[in-house]
Structures are given as structure tokens and as C-alpha cells.
């Protein structure tokens, strides 16, 4: 018999890439609590509390605000597979890798998918989106708010009105942006929004907070099919069945709602973590959390510039919580990132597709949107850059970041 491995003991890491990030210790403590049965009255109360907290986080009055058990991609897929029937038209504005993901999932749902694209590092104007809506007449406009592959943040404030005017459902993937950038579900007219814990919400991947407007809930509810074995008198199958059982939002809404209709065994530990992520954010205040991400993101941005690095993309439309910089000429990008991890225990990222190996992505989000994490990262990255011959003025990055902090508190 082979010797079993030892207990899980990961090395100390400061995760300063585009996500995941180091979870807030208070979230990890919440996740260490003992399990409770999913129909225990305490558990049902905890689920109701979680819904209420995420209404505050999403800034919505939507009754259907819940968790999809799975990573943020599970939330994306649940939204699209529940909204989209085979043959429906879906429009996706693509400005990075995760727009392509929406295309991939919508295509697998059997949709007729249309795209508009801008070069990576740019975003769309409302006029560009409305022109495409008029040309394609979609049932669903599916858009990413913050695409970490490019670090861009798509303005959403005008899109809801465009969609209402043309009778289009508006879905948004806010995985990378929620909690660190301004987000207004109701004020912006968003119909379905999904997110994840592992970015600005300060938790681990594995739960997808989701909110659904009444008109989207009606569309999803018109496809309700109750499983054999739990059907009750009066249950009638409606419309085209949602293609996924596990990600069927009609059934998940019944599970989270007053009917509490059995669907799956709740991921209890993840619910504890998701509840604590939202509780901490609401306790801090949404505006304060966005301002915190903006402050530390600005400090990181100026620190990287002072290290001689050139920022990628349209800075005016950059997310607060992650910045991309071009890898300097003569510096081996992946090797330098590996040295930062090996020598200093700090992780930053590269990107995908046309940007792979050409940029580094540095995050300041969630629990890691704090002064010591920013200054430590800049100091250590400076040492790596100098080791590979980059002409960096000693202390320049930290100095520039400290000036940002001094200005923010002046």
C-alpha cells in the first residue's frame, strides 16, 4: 500500500494577478463552520439572508436573487441556457476573451449568435450597440462588464434603455467587476446578472451570485418543468425544456423560493462563504468598496508606470481592480513572472490569445486591494525587472504609489 500524501499545505502566496485572489480570512473562517441540512429552518433562514445581502450588492429589488452552485462560469451558463431556446437570436459585443466565452455558450444553447467586435483594449459606444441591435433583432443582448483579459470595463448605463426600447433581454457577466466598480442592476435596466466570488468579492471560486429581473423570471418560468418524483398535483410542464437540469434557473428559483422544491444538495460551505463575502461588502458600504478599489488600483497603475512599464489599452475605460502593462523589450515575460513567484511568492498573470506573453496583468481586488499588498508587489517586481536588465529607478514604483496614497488622504 502506498503512503498517503500529507495534509493540504499550500505555500504562502500573494495573489496579485487577475484572479483568483487571496480570500478574506473572515470568509475562510465562515467556511469552516459545521454543515447544516438544507431544509433545516436555520439553513433556510441563512439562504434568505444571503438573497437579501446580494440584493444590496447588486443594487436591485429583484426577488429572484440567489446563488448558482458552481464557479462563475456555471452562473453564465445557467443564465444563457435558461433564457435562450434553440433558434433564438443572441447578440454579443466582444471586446476580449470572455465575450468569446458568451458566444461559445450561447452557440451550444442552439442560438443564432451575432457578434460585434472592437480591438482588444477598447470598449463599445451605446450607438454601436444599438446599431447592432437594430440589425440583428436579438432576444438577448449578452455583455461582459469587466473583461479581465483586456482589463476593460464596458459602460452599461445606456444599454438597458436600448434593450427596453427594442424589447431585448439584457444579460451581464459581472464576474470580474462586481464589488470593485460601480454597478447598478435596477438603475441600468439589467435583466440577469451573474458573478463570482474570486475577484472583488474577496472569496474563493465556487459560487455564482445571480439576480433575475421580474421580466426575465417570467421568460424563464415559462419553461418550467418539474422532475418526476417531486411533482405535485397541479404541476404542468411549460414551454421548451431548459437543456440543463443542474443549471435550470426555473428549478433553482423554485428551490430558493417559498416552495423550496428539492433540486440539488446545497453547497453549504460555499453558501457560508458567499454570505460572508456579501456581508463584509455591505458592512463596508458599496460606494466605499468601489472607492477602495479605485484608490489601490490607481496606486498600482502609477507605480507600474514609474517602473517604466507602458499601460495597455484605453485607461479611461479600465477596470479599477486590474491593470495590464506591456512586457518590456528584452525581458522574458513568463520567466520573469516565474521568478516573481519563486523568489517572492507573488503571482501576477499574462493574458490570452493575441495578448499572451505580451502583457502582464496585475490585480488589486478584494482582500488584496490594500496598501501593503500594492507596495510589496511593486517593490518585488522592481527587483525582478532590474535582474533582467530593465532600466528601473530604484524605489520609483513604491514612491509613485505612495504619492497616490498621500494625495488620496490629503
C-alpha positions as CSV (number, residue, x, y, z in Angstrom):
1,X,0.0,0.0,0.0
2,X,1.4,3.4,-1.0
3,X,1.9,6.1,1.6
4,X,-0.9,8.6,1.5
5,X,0.1,12.2,0.9
6,X,0.2,14.7,3.8
7,X,-2.4,17.3,4.7
8,X,-3.0,20.1,2.3
9,X,-0.4,22.7,3.0
10,X,-0.1,25.3,0.2
11,X,2.9,27.6,0.1
12,X,2.3,31.3,1.1
13,X,1.3,33.3,-1.9
14,X,0.3,36.9,-2.5
15,X,-2.1,36.5,-5.5
16,X,-1.9,39.8,-7.4
17,X,-3.0,38.6,-10.8
18,X,-6.4,38.9,-12.5
19,X,-8.0,36.4,-10.1
20,X,-8.4,34.3,-8.1
21,X,-7.1,36.4,-5.2
22,X,-6.4,35.6,-1.5
23,X,-9.7,35.1,0.2
24,X,-10.5,37.3,3.1
25,X,-9.7,35.4,6.3
26,X,-13.1,36.2,7.6
27,X,-14.6,34.4,4.6
28,X,-12.4,31.3,5.2
29,X,-13.4,31.3,8.9
30,X,-17.1,31.4,7.9
31,X,-16.5,28.4,5.6
32,X,-15.0,26.3,8.4
33,X,-18.4,26.2,10.2
34,X,-20.2,22.9,10.5
35,X,-22.7,21.7,8.0
36,X,-26.5,22.0,8.4
37,X,-29.2,20.2,6.4
38,X,-30.5,22.2,3.5
39,X,-34.1,22.2,4.8
40,X,-33.1,22.9,8.4
41,X,-35.0,26.1,9.4
42,X,-31.7,27.8,10.2
43,X,-30.4,27.0,6.7
44,X,-33.5,28.3,5.0
45,X,-33.1,31.5,7.0
46,X,-29.4,31.7,6.0
47,X,-30.4,31.4,2.4
48,X,-32.9,34.2,2.8
49,X,-30.3,36.3,4.4
50,X,-27.9,35.6,1.5
51,X,-30.5,36.7,-1.0
52,X,-31.1,39.9,0.9
53,X,-27.4,40.7,1.1
54,X,-26.9,40.1,-2.6
55,X,-29.8,42.4,-3.4
56,X,-27.8,45.1,-1.7
57,X,-24.6,44.1,-3.6
58,X,-26.3,44.0,-7.0
59,X,-28.3,47.1,-6.1
60,X,-31.6,45.5,-7.0
61,X,-35.1,44.8,-5.7
62,X,-35.2,41.5,-7.6
63,X,-37.0,38.8,-5.6
64,X,-35.1,36.2,-7.6
65,X,-31.6,36.8,-6.2
66,X,-29.8,33.6,-5.4
67,X,-26.7,31.5,-5.7
68,X,-25.9,29.1,-8.5
69,X,-23.7,26.4,-7.0
70,X,-20.6,26.3,-9.2
71,X,-17.9,28.7,-10.4
72,X,-18.8,31.9,-12.2
73,X,-19.0,30.0,-15.5
74,X,-21.8,28.0,-14.0
75,X,-23.7,31.2,-13.5
76,X,-23.1,32.3,-17.0
77,X,-24.2,29.0,-18.4
78,X,-27.3,28.9,-16.2
79,X,-28.3,32.4,-17.4
80,X,-27.9,31.6,-21.1
81,X,-29.3,28.1,-21.1
82,X,-32.3,29.3,-19.2
83,X,-33.0,32.4,-21.3
84,X,-32.1,31.0,-24.7
85,X,-34.1,28.5,-26.7
86,X,-32.8,26.8,-29.9
87,X,-33.1,29.3,-32.8
88,X,-33.2,32.4,-30.6
89,X,-31.1,35.3,-31.7
90,X,-28.3,36.4,-29.3
91,X,-26.1,39.4,-29.8
92,X,-22.7,39.5,-28.1
93,X,-20.4,42.6,-28.1
94,X,-16.9,41.0,-28.0
95,X,-14.0,43.1,-26.6
96,X,-12.0,40.3,-25.0
97,X,-11.7,36.6,-24.2
98,X,-14.9,36.4,-22.1
99,X,-17.1,37.9,-24.8
100,X,-15.9,34.9,-26.9
101,X,-17.0,32.7,-24.0
102,X,-20.5,34.1,-24.1
103,X,-20.6,33.3,-27.8
104,X,-19.4,29.8,-27.1
105,X,-22.1,29.1,-24.5
106,X,-24.9,30.7,-26.5
107,X,-23.9,28.7,-29.6
108,X,-24.1,25.5,-27.5
109,X,-27.6,26.5,-26.4
110,X,-28.6,26.4,-30.1
111,X,-28.8,30.2,-30.5
112,X,-28.3,32.1,-33.7
113,X,-25.3,34.2,-32.4
114,X,-24.3,37.5,-33.9
115,X,-21.2,39.5,-32.7
116,X,-19.7,42.9,-33.0
117,X,-16.1,43.4,-32.1
118,X,-13.6,46.1,-31.3
119,X,-9.9,45.7,-30.9
120,X,-8.8,44.4,-27.5
121,X,-8.2,47.3,-25.3
122,X,-11.3,49.2,-26.4
123,X,-15.0,49.2,-25.5
124,X,-18.2,49.9,-27.3
125,X,-20.3,53.1,-27.5
126,X,-24.0,52.8,-27.0
127,X,-24.5,53.8,-30.6
128,X,-22.5,50.9,-31.8
129,X,-24.6,48.5,-29.7
130,X,-27.9,50.0,-30.7
131,X,-26.9,49.8,-34.4
132,X,-26.2,46.1,-34.0
133,X,-29.4,45.5,-32.1
134,X,-31.4,47.1,-34.9
135,X,-29.5,45.0,-37.5
136,X,-29.9,41.6,-35.7
137,X,-33.1,42.0,-33.6
138,X,-31.9,39.7,-30.8
139,X,-33.9,38.1,-28.0
140,X,-30.9,38.6,-25.7
141,X,-28.0,41.0,-25.6
142,X,-25.2,39.3,-23.7
143,X,-22.4,41.5,-22.5
144,X,-19.4,41.4,-20.1
145,X,-18.9,44.4,-17.9
146,X,-15.3,43.9,-16.9
147,X,-13.2,41.6,-19.1
148,X,-10.0,40.7,-17.3
149,X,-8.3,39.5,-20.5
150,X,-8.1,43.2,-21.6
151,X,-8.8,44.9,-18.2
152,X,-11.5,47.0,-19.9
153,X,-14.8,47.9,-18.3
154,X,-17.7,48.2,-20.7
155,X,-20.1,51.1,-19.9
156,X,-23.6,49.7,-19.2
157,X,-25.7,52.7,-18.2
158,X,-27.3,53.2,-21.6
159,X,-27.7,49.6,-22.7
160,X,-30.8,48.8,-20.6
161,X,-32.8,51.6,-22.1
162,X,-31.7,50.5,-25.6
163,X,-32.8,46.9,-24.8
164,X,-36.2,48.1,-23.3
165,X,-36.9,50.2,-26.4
166,X,-36.3,47.3,-28.7
167,X,-37.8,44.5,-26.5
168,X,-34.5,42.8,-25.8
169,X,-33.4,41.0,-22.6
170,X,-30.1,42.2,-21.2
171,X,-27.7,39.7,-19.6
172,X,-24.5,40.8,-18.0
173,X,-21.5,38.8,-16.8
174,X,-20.1,40.9,-13.9
175,X,-17.7,38.2,-12.6
176,X,-14.6,40.4,-12.6
177,X,-16.1,43.8,-11.8
178,X,-18.8,43.4,-9.2
179,X,-17.8,44.9,-5.8
180,X,-14.9,46.9,-7.2
181,X,-16.6,49.0,-9.9
182,X,-19.9,50.9,-9.9
183,X,-22.7,48.5,-10.7
184,X,-26.5,49.4,-10.7
185,X,-28.7,46.4,-11.7
186,X,-32.0,48.2,-11.5
187,X,-31.0,51.7,-12.4
188,X,-29.3,50.4,-15.6
189,X,-32.2,48.1,-16.5
190,X,-30.2,44.8,-16.4
191,X,-32.4,41.6,-16.6
192,X,-30.0,38.9,-15.5
193,X,-26.6,39.4,-13.8
194,X,-24.2,36.7,-12.7
195,X,-20.9,37.0,-10.8
196,X,-18.3,35.0,-8.9
197,X,-16.6,35.3,-5.5
198,X,-13.0,35.1,-6.5
199,X,-12.4,38.7,-7.7
200,X,-13.6,41.9,-5.9
201,X,-15.9,40.0,-3.6
202,X,-12.9,38.5,-1.8
203,X,-13.8,34.8,-1.7
204,X,-12.9,31.5,-3.3
205,X,-14.3,30.4,-6.6
206,X,-17.2,28.0,-6.4
207,X,-20.4,30.1,-6.1
208,X,-22.1,32.3,-8.6
209,X,-24.3,35.1,-7.2
210,X,-27.2,35.7,-9.6
211,X,-30.0,38.2,-9.9
212,X,-33.0,37.9,-12.2
213,X,-35.5,40.7,-13.1
214,X,-39.2,40.0,-13.0
215,X,-39.5,40.1,-16.8
216,X,-36.6,37.7,-17.1
217,X,-38.1,35.5,-14.4
218,X,-41.3,35.3,-16.4
219,X,-39.4,34.2,-19.5
220,X,-37.5,31.5,-17.5
221,X,-40.6,30.5,-15.6
222,X,-42.5,29.9,-18.9
223,X,-40.1,27.0,-19.5
224,X,-40.7,25.3,-16.1
225,X,-40.5,21.5,-16.0
226,X,-40.8,19.8,-12.6
227,X,-38.9,16.5,-12.3
228,X,-40.8,13.2,-11.9
229,X,-40.6,12.1,-8.3
230,X,-41.1,15.5,-6.8
231,X,-44.1,16.7,-9.0
232,X,-47.2,17.8,-7.1
233,X,-50.8,18.0,-8.2
234,X,-51.2,21.0,-10.4
235,X,-47.6,20.9,-11.8
236,X,-47.8,21.5,-15.5
237,X,-44.8,21.5,-17.9
238,X,-44.4,24.7,-19.8
239,X,-42.7,25.6,-23.0
240,X,-39.4,24.2,-24.3
241,X,-37.5,22.4,-21.5
242,X,-34.3,24.1,-20.3
243,X,-31.5,22.0,-21.8
244,X,-29.5,21.6,-18.5
245,X,-31.0,20.1,-15.4
246,X,-28.4,21.3,-12.9
247,X,-28.3,24.8,-14.3
248,X,-32.1,25.1,-14.8
249,X,-32.9,28.5,-13.3
250,X,-36.6,27.8,-13.3
251,X,-35.9,24.9,-10.9
252,X,-33.3,26.8,-8.9
253,X,-35.8,29.7,-8.4
254,X,-38.3,27.1,-7.0
255,X,-35.6,25.7,-4.8
256,X,-34.6,29.1,-3.3
257,X,-38.2,30.4,-3.2
258,X,-41.1,29.8,-0.8
259,X,-41.9,26.4,-2.5
260,X,-38.4,25.1,-1.6
261,X,-38.8,22.4,-4.2
262,X,-35.9,20.0,-4.0
263,X,-33.3,20.4,-6.7
264,X,-29.8,19.6,-5.6
265,X,-27.9,19.3,-2.3
266,X,-26.9,22.7,-1.3
267,X,-23.2,23.5,-1.4
268,X,-23.4,24.6,2.2
269,X,-19.8,25.6,2.8
270,X,-19.8,27.7,-0.3
271,X,-23.1,29.4,0.8
272,X,-21.4,30.3,4.1
273,X,-18.6,31.9,2.1
274,X,-20.8,33.7,-0.3
275,X,-22.9,35.0,2.5
276,X,-19.8,36.4,4.3
277,X,-18.5,38.0,1.1
278,X,-21.7,39.9,0.7
279,X,-22.0,40.7,4.4
280,X,-18.5,42.2,4.5
281,X,-19.2,44.2,1.4
282,X,-22.4,45.6,2.7
283,X,-20.8,46.3,6.0
284,X,-18.1,48.3,4.3
285,X,-20.6,50.0,2.0
286,X,-20.7,49.5,-1.8
287,X,-19.6,53.0,-2.6
288,X,-16.7,52.7,-0.1
289,X,-15.6,49.4,-1.6
290,X,-15.6,50.8,-5.1
291,X,-13.6,53.8,-3.9
292,X,-11.1,51.4,-2.1
293,X,-10.6,49.5,-5.4
294,X,-10.2,52.8,-7.3
295,X,-7.6,54.1,-4.8
296,X,-5.4,51.0,-4.7
297,X,-5.9,50.4,-8.5
298,X,-4.7,54.0,-9.1
299,X,-1.7,53.4,-6.8
300,X,-0.7,50.2,-8.7
301,X,-1.2,51.9,-12.1
302,X,1.1,54.8,-11.2
303,X,3.6,52.6,-9.5
304,X,3.9,50.4,-12.6
305,X,4.3,53.4,-14.8
306,X,7.1,54.7,-12.6
307,X,8.8,51.3,-13.1
308,X,9.0,52.2,-16.8
309,X,6.0,50.0,-17.9
310,X,3.5,51.1,-20.5
311,X,-0.1,50.5,-19.8
312,X,-2.2,48.5,-22.3
313,X,-5.5,49.7,-23.6
314,X,-7.8,52.6,-23.1
315,X,-7.0,53.7,-19.5
316,X,-10.2,55.8,-19.4
317,X,-12.2,52.6,-19.6
318,X,-10.0,50.4,-17.4
319,X,-11.5,48.4,-14.5
320,X,-10.4,49.7,-11.1
321,X,-9.2,46.3,-10.0
322,X,-6.8,45.1,-12.7
323,X,-4.2,46.7,-15.0
324,X,-2.4,45.3,-18.0
325,X,1.1,46.5,-18.9
326,X,3.3,45.7,-21.9
327,X,6.2,43.3,-21.1
328,X,9.4,45.4,-21.6
329,X,11.6,44.7,-24.6
330,X,14.3,42.3,-23.6
331,X,12.5,40.9,-20.5
332,X,11.3,37.3,-20.8
333,X,7.7,37.7,-19.7
334,X,6.9,34.2,-18.5
335,X,10.3,33.7,-17.0
336,X,10.1,36.9,-15.1
337,X,6.7,36.1,-13.7
338,X,8.0,32.7,-12.6
339,X,10.9,34.5,-10.8
340,X,8.4,36.8,-9.0
341,X,6.5,33.7,-7.8
342,X,9.6,31.7,-6.9
343,X,11.6,34.4,-5.2
344,X,8.9,36.5,-3.6
345,X,5.8,34.3,-3.5
346,X,3.8,36.9,-5.6
347,X,1.6,35.8,-8.6
348,X,0.7,38.1,-11.5
349,X,-0.8,37.0,-14.8
350,X,-0.3,37.2,-18.5
351,X,-3.3,37.2,-20.8
352,X,-4.9,35.1,-23.6
353,X,-4.9,34.9,-27.4
354,X,-3.3,37.9,-29.1
355,X,-2.0,39.3,-25.7
356,X,-0.5,36.1,-24.4
357,X,3.1,36.7,-23.4
358,X,2.9,40.3,-24.4
359,X,1.3,41.8,-21.3
360,X,1.3,41.3,-17.6
361,X,-2.0,41.7,-15.7
362,X,-1.7,42.9,-12.1
363,X,-4.7,42.9,-9.9
364,X,-5.7,44.9,-6.8
365,X,-9.0,43.4,-5.8
366,X,-11.0,42.0,-2.9
367,X,-8.9,41.4,0.3
368,X,-5.8,42.3,-1.7
369,X,-6.9,45.8,-2.5
370,X,-4.8,47.2,0.3
371,X,-1.7,49.3,0.7
372,X,0.8,46.7,1.9
373,X,-0.1,44.3,-0.9
374,X,0.3,47.1,-3.6
375,X,3.6,48.4,-2.2
376,X,5.1,44.9,-1.7
377,X,4.2,43.9,-5.2
378,X,5.8,47.0,-6.7
379,X,9.0,46.6,-4.6
380,X,9.4,43.0,-5.6
381,X,8.5,43.5,-9.3
382,X,11.1,46.2,-9.4
383,X,13.8,43.7,-8.3
384,X,12.7,41.2,-10.9
385,X,12.8,43.9,-13.7
386,X,16.3,45.0,-12.7
387,X,17.5,41.5,-12.6
388,X,16.6,41.2,-16.3
389,X,18.2,44.4,-17.2
390,X,15.2,46.8,-17.3
391,X,16.2,50.4,-16.5
392,X,14.2,51.0,-13.4
393,X,15.0,53.8,-10.9
394,X,15.3,52.2,-7.5
395,X,12.2,52.8,-5.4
396,X,10.4,54.6,-8.2
397,X,7.3,52.3,-8.2
398,X,6.8,52.4,-4.5
399,X,7.4,56.1,-4.4
400,X,4.8,56.8,-7.1
401,X,2.2,54.6,-5.4
402,X,2.9,56.4,-2.0
403,X,2.3,59.7,-3.8
404,X,-1.1,58.5,-4.9
405,X,-2.0,57.4,-1.4
406,X,-0.8,60.7,0.0
407,X,-3.0,62.6,-2.5
408,X,-6.0,60.4,-1.7
409,X,-5.8,61.2,2.0
410,X,-4.8,64.9,1.7
